[in-house]
C-alpha cells in the first residue's frame, strides 16, 4: 500500500482513504486462507489442565479452547487475543478481552479514555466550528499553575476542540479534572514574543492605516478568529487602524498570546481514539508477545496497557505486536 508522511511524522495511505488499509488486510487474509467467523461472540475461554499439576512456574498453564455463544468449541494449539481496548465499541472493541483475562488471573489496569476530544464551556468556541489552526502553542493550567505545553494543530468543533495536540493532552486533562477547573491557553502566534509581536502589529496597522482592525488582523490569525479576539480584548473591530490606541494594541497582544478556554469535560469513551489501561505489561513476554501465565496465549494491540500519542502510533503497535505474536504463535503450533 503506497504511503506518505505528513506533519509530526504521521503516515497515511497515498489515497487518503482508510479503505486502502482494509483492502490490503482483506487481500492478505484471502491469500492466507483465513476463516473469519462473524456473529460469533466468544462466551468462554477454557483452560487446559496445568502441565505440572500444582506448579506456580511461569507459563505452565495453557488455553485449551474457546466456546462460542452458539455452543461451538474451537480447539487450537495457540490463541491470540486481538479484541482492542474500549474505544470505538461499534467496531467490536467493547472490553470483552479485559473481562476474559481478568477471570483467568491476569492483572488488568483499569481502562480509561486516552486520546479523546474535549467539550469546552466557552460558548464562542462553537462559532469556530470547522476551523483548523495548524501551528499554535497550547498550555495547560490548573489553579494558575502551568502543567504542560505542546505546539501543533487544533481543530474547533461544535462541542469544543480536537486535533492531534489536544488529543495528546487529553489523558493529563482527565487526570486533573477531579481537582478543579482546567484551563487551555492558546498562543495563536507562537513564533512571536511580545516585543516582536508589538513590532509586527505596529507595522500592520501603519501599512493598512485606513482599514478597519477587523479587516486587517485576519492576515495574521485568519478571518474566523478576528471577531473572537477583538471581543475578548474588548476592542471595537470597526476601529480604523490609524485610530487604535496603545492600550488597545496591548490588550490585543495579550489575547493573541493567551486565548483562554475552560474544559467542561472529555467526550464519552465511545468517542476516544484509543483507551488507556489493559493487560499489565509485567505479565507479557515482549520477545514473543505471549502471556507469562498461559504459555500458548498471545496479545496484540490495544489489549495492552501502552500509552502513545496520536499520529498512527496505535496502528504501529497493532502491526508490530500482531506480527510478533502471529509469528511466534505459528512457530509454537508447528513445533508442539
Secondary structure, 3 states (H helix, E strand, C coil): CCEEEEHHHEEEECCCCCHHHHHHHHHHHHHCCCCCCCCCCEEEEEECCCCCCCCCCCCCECEEEEEECCCCEEECCCEEECCCCCCCHHHCCCCHHHHHHHHCCCCEEEEEEEECCEEECCHHHHHHCCCEEEEEEEEEEECCEEEEEEEEEEEECCCEEECHHHHHHHHHHHHHHHHCCCEEEEECCCCCCHHHHHHHHHHHHHHCCCCEHHHHCHHHHCHHHHHHHHHHCCCCCCCEHHHCCHHHHHHHHHHHCCEEEEEEEECCHHHCCEEEEEECHHHEECCCCEECCECCEEECHHHECCCCCCCCHHHHHHHHHHHHHHHHHHHHHHHC
